[in-house]
Amino acid sequence: MEQGKGQFESNFGFLMASLGSAIGLGNLWSFPYKLGAGGGFAFLMIYIILIIAVGYPLMLSEIAIGRKSQKAAIQAFEEINPKFKFNGVLQTIVPFFLLAFYCTFGGYITKYLVYSVKAFTGSKVDPQAFFEATLLSNGGQGLIWMTIFLVITIVIVLGGVSGGIERFCKVAMPALFLILIVMAIRGNTLPGATKGLEFLFAPHFEGMTTARGFFDTVALAGGQMFFSLSLASGCLIAYGSYLDKTQNLEKNALIIVIGDSCAALLSALAIVPVCFAFGIEPGAGPGLLFISMQTVFNQMGGGVFFGFLFWLLVFFAALTSSIGMMEGGISAILDSRIKAGKSANRFTVTLLMGAWGFIGNAMTTIDCLGASDAVSWFHILGQSSVLDVWDAVAEGVLMPLTGLIMAILIGWVAPGYIDDEVERGSNFKSKGFFNFCIKYIGPLFMAMIVYGQVTAFWG
């Protein structure tokens, strides 16, 4: 077990871990249903523009900041400019809030994965009843499944950067992409699936004909981009600090952004055409994953096998993202211990992070998505569930806001700060594009996203 901060043994391991952090429920659940809610094609076009103009510059910035400082977010921002240390603190808070609900869904997914194995024996459940029994009416059982998922996350993170995170992600991520491709192919061979493809790719702009509609779509796509890429969550800066100094950061940032976008698009291709084939609403929220897809597997030919593949895929995605969230917080705590002259002691810090994860997720799980009164006293900040409280603070405010602040810092306060770090492994061919986006395009879009997210959560 690594007791220090550790380092990735290979660039491939770094890429798989970074992709693992990025590719999670944001791709496999959130992207398809937000795409459905956002009108399909119009949402997809806005999302692609944001990925290019905002996602890539921020991704490159975070990896470069981490590798240059060899620190997690708090001390990394302090090195750039002490006045911006607060931004590192805010980014470090993000994984604590995300982890506080993510393992709850990881537990639900684990239960569905176990059920998908039992389905080979002929077991079949009513999707609506199973969903309600799993998420809405049995907090005690949900607590058990959440704990199982959290323990798996802790065990992998305890193995350290190379021995745990890298080793697992080097296997899980290629498997994830392979399953995604198989599921996308199968979904598009179903009768009626072409209507889903038209929804995705045929030019149509319903909901975009007014300024408000356009603004809402930008906000929806922008919030999805931050959550999907794990931007401004402390994770990518931490992973960058573990990366060898000789690696090409431009190429790595591009691969992560393209890989994550491909995973999101493959997820949409695997889910949206299937929804149309079976007459299911593609903007159905949590029910899209837990009810709609299980309904499909109950009805389609080979549904038992494809249901198992699907839940294995979602499990891998949730687990690799959960690992990244936990490591983002752990890395910052390890930095503070080292700065104070103490031993890094990954074992103790991981257990502390796991304890917080249990407390936060216990509240989320027992709340049953707001259906229980057990912790209704925590329905604060105008939110109707514990999950929404965590999500409102993290995805609704801190991720886009700290991303905006980082863009201002790199684009205006400390221009050129990452240039020498990027040029260690490349000629920084995208420098002109990067500078233009980080100074002008990124802040404009991110300001819109911040406002849109705040109004989405608080009206």
C-alpha positions as CSV (number, residue, x, y, z in Angstrom):
1,M,0.0,0.0,0.0
2,E,1.3,3.4,-0.9
3,Q,1.7,5.7,2.1
4,G,2.8,8.8,0.2
5,K,0.9,10.6,-2.5
6,G,2.1,8.3,-5.2
7,Q,2.4,8.6,-8.9
8,F,1.0,7.1,-12.1
9,E,3.3,4.4,-13.6
10,S,2.3,5.1,-17.2
11,N,0.6,7.8,-19.2
12,F,-2.0,5.2,-20.3
13,G,-2.9,4.7,-16.6
14,F,-3.3,8.5,-16.1
15,L,-5.6,8.7,-19.1
16,M,-7.7,5.7,-18.0
17,A,-8.0,7.1,-14.4
18,S,-8.8,10.6,-15.7
19,L,-11.4,9.2,-18.2
20,G,-12.7,7.1,-15.3
21,S,-13.3,10.1,-13.2
22,A,-14.9,11.9,-16.1
23,I,-17.1,9.1,-17.4
24,G,-19.6,8.3,-14.8
25,L,-23.3,8.7,-14.2
26,G,-23.0,12.2,-15.8
27,N,-22.5,10.4,-19.1
28,L,-24.6,7.2,-18.8
29,W,-27.6,8.7,-17.0
30,S,-27.5,12.5,-16.9
31,F,-26.4,13.1,-20.5
32,P,-29.1,11.1,-22.2
33,Y,-32.0,12.4,-20.0
34,K,-30.7,16.1,-20.2
35,L,-30.3,15.6,-23.9
36,G,-33.9,14.5,-24.0
37,A,-35.1,17.3,-21.8
38,G,-33.0,19.8,-23.9
39,G,-34.6,18.9,-27.2
40,G,-32.0,16.5,-28.6
41,F,-30.1,18.0,-31.5
42,A,-30.1,21.6,-30.2
43,F,-28.7,20.5,-26.9
44,L,-26.1,18.3,-28.6
45,M,-24.8,21.2,-30.7
46,I,-24.5,23.5,-27.8
47,Y,-22.8,20.8,-25.8
48,I,-20.2,20.2,-28.5
49,I,-19.5,24.0,-28.7
50,L,-19.0,24.1,-25.0
51,I,-16.8,21.1,-24.9
52,I,-14.5,22.7,-27.5
53,A,-14.4,26.3,-26.3
54,V,-14.7,25.7,-22.5
55,G,-14.1,22.1,-21.7
56,Y,-10.7,21.6,-23.4
57,P,-9.1,24.9,-22.1
58,L,-10.2,24.1,-18.5
59,M,-9.1,20.5,-18.8
60,L,-5.7,21.5,-20.0
61,S,-5.4,24.2,-17.3
62,E,-6.3,21.8,-14.5
63,I,-3.9,19.1,-15.5
64,A,-1.1,21.6,-16.1
65,I,-1.7,23.4,-12.8
66,G,-1.6,20.0,-11.0
67,R,1.6,18.8,-12.7
68,K,3.4,22.1,-12.3
69,S,2.7,22.5,-8.6
70,Q,2.8,18.8,-7.8
71,K,0.0,19.7,-5.4
72,A,-3.8,19.3,-5.0
73,A,-6.1,22.2,-5.6
74,I,-5.6,24.3,-2.5
75,Q,-1.9,24.6,-2.6
76,A,-1.8,24.6,-6.4
77,F,-3.9,27.8,-6.5
78,E,-2.0,29.3,-3.7
79,E,1.2,28.9,-5.7
80,I,-0.3,30.7,-8.7
81,N,-1.6,33.6,-6.6
82,P,-2.1,33.5,-2.8
83,K,-5.2,35.6,-3.2
84,F,-6.8,32.8,-5.2
85,K,-6.2,30.1,-2.6
86,F,-9.9,30.3,-1.7
87,N,-10.7,28.9,-5.2
88,G,-8.7,25.8,-4.4
89,V,-10.6,25.5,-1.1
90,L,-13.9,25.7,-2.9
91,Q,-12.9,23.2,-5.5
92,T,-11.7,20.8,-2.8
93,I,-15.2,21.1,-1.1
94,V,-16.8,19.9,-4.3
95,P,-15.8,16.2,-4.1
96,F,-17.0,16.1,-0.5
97,F,-20.5,17.1,-1.7
98,L,-20.5,14.9,-4.8
99,L,-19.3,11.9,-2.8
100,A,-22.1,12.5,-0.3
101,F,-24.7,11.3,-2.9
102,Y,-22.7,9.5,-5.5
103,C,-22.2,6.3,-3.5
104,T,-25.9,6.2,-2.9
105,F,-26.5,5.8,-6.6
106,G,-23.6,3.4,-6.7
107,G,-25.4,1.3,-4.2
108,Y,-28.6,1.3,-6.2
109,I,-26.6,0.3,-9.3
110,T,-24.9,-2.5,-7.4
111,K,-28.3,-3.9,-6.4
112,Y,-29.5,-3.7,-10.0
113,L,-26.2,-5.4,-11.2
114,V,-26.8,-8.3,-8.7
115,Y,-30.4,-8.6,-9.9
116,S,-29.2,-8.7,-13.5
117,V,-27.1,-11.8,-12.6
118,K,-30.2,-13.4,-10.9
119,A,-32.2,-12.7,-14.1
120,F,-30.2,-15.5,-15.8
121,T,-32.1,-17.9,-13.6
122,G,-35.4,-16.6,-15.0
123,S,-36.1,-14.1,-12.2
124,K,-38.0,-11.1,-13.5
125,V,-39.3,-8.0,-11.6
126,D,-41.7,-5.2,-12.3
127,P,-39.4,-2.2,-13.1
128,Q,-41.7,0.4,-11.4
129,A,-42.1,-1.7,-8.3
130,F,-38.5,-2.6,-8.1
131,F,-37.5,1.1,-8.5
132,E,-39.8,2.2,-5.8
133,A,-38.7,-0.6,-3.4
134,T,-35.0,0.3,-4.1
135,L,-35.0,4.1,-4.2
136,L,-38.2,5.4,-2.6
137,S,-39.4,3.1,0.2
138,N,-36.6,1.1,1.8
139,G,-33.8,3.4,3.1
140,G,-32.4,0.6,5.4
141,Q,-31.8,-1.7,2.5
142,G,-30.4,1.1,0.4
143,L,-28.0,1.8,3.2
144,I,-26.6,-1.7,3.0
145,W,-26.0,-1.5,-0.8
146,M,-24.5,2.0,-0.5
147,T,-22.1,0.7,2.2
148,I,-21.0,-2.1,-0.1
149,F,-20.3,0.3,-2.9
150,L,-18.5,2.7,-0.6
151,V,-16.3,-0.1,0.8
152,I,-15.3,-1.2,-2.7
153,T,-14.3,2.4,-3.5
154,I,-12.3,2.7,-0.3
155,V,-10.4,-0.6,-0.9
156,I,-9.3,0.5,-4.4
157,V,-8.2,4.0,-3.2
158,L,-6.3,2.4,-0.3
159,G,-4.2,0.6,-2.9
160,G,-2.8,4.0,-3.9
161,V,-2.4,5.8,-7.2
162,S,-0.6,3.1,-9.1
163,G,-1.5,0.0,-7.1
164,G,-5.2,0.7,-6.8
165,I,-6.6,3.5,-8.9
166,E,-4.4,3.0,-12.0
167,R,-4.6,-0.8,-11.9
168,F,-8.3,-0.9,-11.7
169,C,-9.0,1.9,-14.3
170,K,-6.7,0.3,-16.9
171,V,-9.0,-2.7,-16.9
172,A,-12.4,-1.1,-16.2
173,M,-12.2,1.7,-18.8
174,P,-11.4,-0.4,-21.9
175,A,-14.2,-2.8,-20.8
176,L,-16.6,0.1,-20.3
177,F,-16.0,1.4,-23.9
178,L,-16.4,-2.1,-25.3
179,I,-19.7,-2.6,-23.5
180,L,-20.9,0.9,-24.6
181,I,-20.2,0.0,-28.3
182,V,-22.0,-3.3,-28.0
183,M,-25.0,-1.6,-26.3
184,A,-25.1,1.1,-28.9
185,I,-25.1,-1.4,-31.8
186,R,-27.8,-3.5,-30.2
187,G,-30.0,-0.5,-29.4
188,N,-29.9,0.8,-32.9
189,T,-31.0,-2.6,-34.4
190,L,-34.3,-2.5,-32.7
191,P,-37.5,-1.7,-34.7
192,G,-38.3,2.0,-34.4
193,A,-34.8,3.0,-33.2
194,T,-34.4,5.3,-36.2
195,K,-36.8,7.8,-34.6
196,G,-34.3,8.2,-31.8
197,L,-31.5,8.8,-34.3
198,E,-33.6,11.5,-36.0
199,F,-34.2,13.1,-32.6
200,L,-30.4,13.1,-31.9
201,F,-29.1,14.2,-35.3
202,A,-31.8,15.7,-37.5
203,P,-31.5,19.5,-37.3
204,H,-34.4,20.8,-35.1
205,F,-34.4,23.7,-32.6
206,E,-37.5,23.3,-30.5
207,G,-37.0,25.4,-27.4
208,M,-34.3,27.5,-29.0
209,T,-36.5,29.9,-30.8
210,T,-36.4,32.5,-28.0
211,A,-33.6,34.1,-26.1
212,R,-34.7,32.4,-22.9
213,G,-34.9,29.0,-24.6
214,F,-31.4,29.4,-25.9
215,F,-30.1,30.6,-22.5
216,D,-31.7,27.6,-20.7
217,T,-30.2,25.2,-23.2
218,V,-26.7,26.7,-22.7
219,A,-27.1,26.4,-18.9
220,L,-28.4,22.8,-19.1
221,A,-25.5,21.8,-21.4
222,G,-22.9,23.7,-19.4
223,G,-23.9,22.2,-16.1
224,Q,-23.8,18.8,-17.8
225,M,-20.3,19.5,-19.2
226,F,-18.8,20.4,-15.8
227,F,-20.3,17.3,-14.1
228,S,-19.5,15.0,-17.0
229,L,-15.8,16.1,-17.3
230,S,-15.2,16.3,-13.5
231,L,-14.1,19.9,-14.1
232,A,-13.5,22.2,-11.1
233,S,-13.8,19.3,-8.7
234,G,-10.2,19.0,-7.5
235,C,-9.8,15.5,-9.1
236,L,-8.1,16.5,-12.3
237,I,-5.6,18.8,-10.5
238,A,-4.8,15.9,-8.2
239,Y,-4.4,13.4,-11.0
240,G,-2.2,16.0,-12.9
241,S,0.1,16.2,-9.9
242,Y,0.7,12.4,-10.1
243,L,1.7,12.6,-13.8
244,D,5.2,12.3,-15.2
245,K,6.8,15.6,-16.3
246,T,7.6,14.3,-19.8
247,Q,4.1,13.6,-20.9
248,N,2.3,15.6,-23.6
249,L,-0.4,17.6,-21.7
250,E,-2.1,19.0,-24.9
251,K,-2.6,15.5,-26.3
252,N,-3.8,14.1,-22.9
253,A,-6.3,16.9,-22.4
254,L,-7.6,16.4,-25.9
255,I,-7.9,12.6,-25.5
256,I,-9.8,13.0,-22.2
257,V,-12.2,15.5,-23.6
258,I,-12.8,13.5,-26.8
259,G,-13.0,10.2,-24.9
260,D,-15.5,11.6,-22.5
261,S,-17.6,13.1,-25.3
262,C,-17.5,9.9,-27.2
263,A,-18.7,8.0,-24.1
264,A,-21.6,10.5,-23.7
265,L,-22.6,10.2,-27.3
266,L,-22.3,6.4,-27.2
267,S,-24.5,6.4,-24.1
268,A,-27.1,8.5,-26.0
269,L,-26.9,6.1,-28.9
270,A,-27.4,3.2,-26.6
271,I,-30.3,4.7,-24.7
272,V,-32.3,7.3,-26.7
273,P,-33.0,5.0,-29.8
274,V,-34.1,2.3,-27.4
275,C,-36.5,4.7,-25.7
276,F,-38.1,5.6,-29.0
277,A,-38.3,1.9,-30.0
278,F,-40.3,1.2,-26.9
279,G,-42.2,4.5,-26.7
280,I,-40.4,5.8,-23.6
281,E,-39.8,9.5,-22.8
282,P,-36.1,10.2,-23.1
283,G,-36.2,13.1,-20.7
284,A,-37.5,11.0,-17.8
285,G,-34.9,11.8,-15.1
286,P,-33.8,9.0,-12.7
287,G,-36.6,6.8,-14.0
288,L,-34.8,6.7,-17.4
289,L,-32.0,4.6,-16.0
290,F,-33.8,2.6,-13.3
291,I,-37.3,2.1,-14.8
292,S,-37.2,2.7,-18.5
293,M,-34.0,0.7,-19.3
294,Q,-35.1,-2.2,-17.1
295,T,-38.5,-2.2,-18.9
296,V,-36.7,-2.4,-22.2
297,F,-34.5,-5.4,-21.0
298,N,-37.7,-7.2,-19.8
299,Q,-39.1,-6.9,-23.3
300,M,-36.3,-7.1,-25.8
301,G,-34.8,-10.2,-27.3
302,G,-31.6,-11.2,-25.4
303,G,-32.7,-8.7,-22.7
304,V,-31.2,-10.7,-19.9
305,F,-27.7,-10.7,-21.4
306,F,-27.9,-7.0,-22.5
307,G,-29.3,-6.0,-19.1
308,F,-26.3,-7.6,-17.4
309,L,-23.9,-5.8,-19.7
310,F,-25.7,-2.5,-19.2
311,W,-25.6,-2.6,-15.4
312,L,-22.0,-3.8,-15.4
313,L,-21.2,-0.8,-17.6
314,V,-23.0,1.6,-15.3
315,F,-21.3,0.0,-12.3
316,F,-17.8,0.5,-13.8
317,A,-18.7,4.1,-14.7
318,A,-20.0,4.9,-11.2
319,L,-17.1,3.2,-9.4
320,T,-14.3,5.0,-11.4
321,S,-16.0,8.4,-10.8
322,S,-16.4,7.6,-7.1
323,I,-12.7,6.8,-6.9
324,G,-11.8,10.1,-8.6
325,M,-14.1,12.1,-6.2
326,M,-12.6,10.4,-3.1
327,E,-9.0,11.0,-4.4
328,G,-9.6,14.7,-5.0
329,G,-10.4,15.2,-1.4
330,I,-7.7,12.8,-0.1
331,S,-4.9,14.5,-2.2
332,A,-5.7,17.9,-0.6
333,I,-5.6,16.5,2.9
334,L,-2.3,14.7,2.2
335,D,-0.8,18.0,1.0
336,S,-1.8,19.7,4.2
337,R,-0.2,16.9,6.3
338,I,3.0,17.1,4.3
339,K,3.1,20.9,4.6
340,A,2.7,20.6,8.3
341,G,5.7,18.2,8.5
342,K,3.5,15.1,9.1
343,S,3.6,11.8,7.3
344,A,1.2,11.5,4.3
345,N,-0.5,8.4,5.8
346,R,-2.9,7.5,3.0
347,F,-4.5,4.8,5.1
348,T,-5.7,7.1,7.8
349,V,-6.8,9.9,5.4
350,T,-8.7,7.4,3.2
351,L,-10.6,6.0,6.1
352,L,-11.5,9.6,7.2
353,M,-12.7,10.4,3.7
354,G,-14.7,7.1,3.8
355,A,-16.3,8.0,7.1
356,W,-17.5,11.3,5.6
357,G,-18.7,9.4,2.6
358,F,-20.7,7.1,4.8
359,I,-22.3,10.0,6.8
360,G,-23.2,12.0,3.7
361,N,-24.6,9.0,1.8
362,A,-26.4,7.6,4.8
363,M,-28.4,10.9,4.9
364,T,-29.0,10.7,1.2
365,T,-30.0,7.1,1.2
366,I,-32.4,7.3,4.2
367,D,-34.0,10.3,2.6
368,C,-35.2,8.1,-0.3
369,L,-34.9,11.0,-2.9
370,G,-37.1,13.1,-0.6
371,A,-39.8,10.5,-0.2
372,S,-39.0,9.9,3.5
373,D,-39.4,12.3,6.4
374,A,-36.4,10.8,8.3
375,V,-34.0,13.6,7.5
376,S,-36.5,16.2,6.1
377,W,-34.9,18.7,8.5
378,F,-31.9,18.8,6.0
379,H,-34.1,19.8,3.1
380,I,-32.4,23.2,3.2
381,L,-31.5,25.9,0.7
382,G,-34.9,25.6,-0.9
383,Q,-34.3,21.9,-2.0
384,S,-36.8,19.1,-1.7
385,S,-34.3,16.3,-0.9
386,V,-30.9,15.7,0.6
387,L,-29.6,14.7,-2.8
388,D,-30.7,18.1,-4.2
389,V,-28.9,19.9,-1.4
390,W,-25.6,18.3,-2.1
391,D,-26.1,18.7,-5.9
392,A,-27.2,22.3,-5.7
393,V,-24.1,23.4,-3.8
394,A,-21.6,21.3,-5.9
395,E,-23.0,21.2,-9.5
396,G,-25.3,24.1,-9.2
397,V,-22.8,26.7,-7.8
398,L,-19.3,25.6,-7.0
399,M,-18.2,23.8,-10.1
400,P,-19.2,26.4,-12.7
401,L,-18.3,29.3,-10.3
402,T,-14.8,28.0,-9.5
403,G,-14.3,27.2,-13.2
404,L,-15.1,30.8,-14.0
405,I,-12.7,32.0,-11.4
406,M,-9.9,29.7,-12.7
407,A,-10.4,31.0,-16.2
408,I,-10.1,34.6,-15.0
409,L,-7.0,33.6,-13.0
410,I,-5.2,31.8,-15.9
411,G,-6.5,34.2,-18.6
412,W,-6.1,37.6,-17.0
413,V,-4.4,37.5,-13.6
414,A,-1.6,35.1,-14.4
415,P,-1.5,34.8,-18.2
416,G,1.1,32.4,-19.5
417,Y,1.4,30.6,-16.1
418,I,0.9,27.1,-17.6
419,D,2.9,27.7,-20.9
420,D,6.2,26.3,-19.7
421,E,4.5,23.3,-18.2
422,V,2.6,22.5,-21.4
423,E,5.8,23.0,-23.5
424,R,7.7,20.3,-21.5
425,G,5.9,17.7,-23.7
426,S,4.8,19.6,-26.8
427,N,5.1,22.8,-28.8
428,F,1.8,24.0,-27.4
429,K,0.2,24.1,-30.8
430,S,-3.2,25.1,-29.4
431,K,-1.7,28.1,-27.5
432,G,-3.5,30.7,-29.6
433,F,-6.8,28.9,-29.4
434,F,-6.3,28.3,-25.7
435,N,-5.5,31.9,-24.9
436,F,-8.5,33.2,-26.8
437,C,-10.9,30.8,-25.2
438,I,-9.6,31.0,-21.6
439,K,-9.7,34.9,-21.8
440,Y,-12.9,35.6,-23.7
441,I,-15.1,32.7,-24.8
442,G,-14.8,30.6,-21.6
443,P,-15.6,33.3,-19.1
444,L,-18.6,34.5,-21.1
445,F,-20.1,31.0,-21.4
446,M,-19.3,30.2,-17.8
447,A,-21.0,33.3,-16.5
448,M,-24.1,32.2,-18.4
449,I,-23.8,28.7,-16.9
450,V,-23.4,30.0,-13.4
451,Y,-26.5,32.2,-13.7
452,G,-28.4,29.4,-15.4
453,Q,-27.5,26.9,-12.8
454,V,-28.5,29.2,-9.9
455,T,-31.8,30.0,-11.5
456,A,-32.4,26.3,-12.2
457,F,-32.0,25.3,-8.6
458,W,-33.5,28.4,-7.0
459,G,-35.7,29.9,-9.7
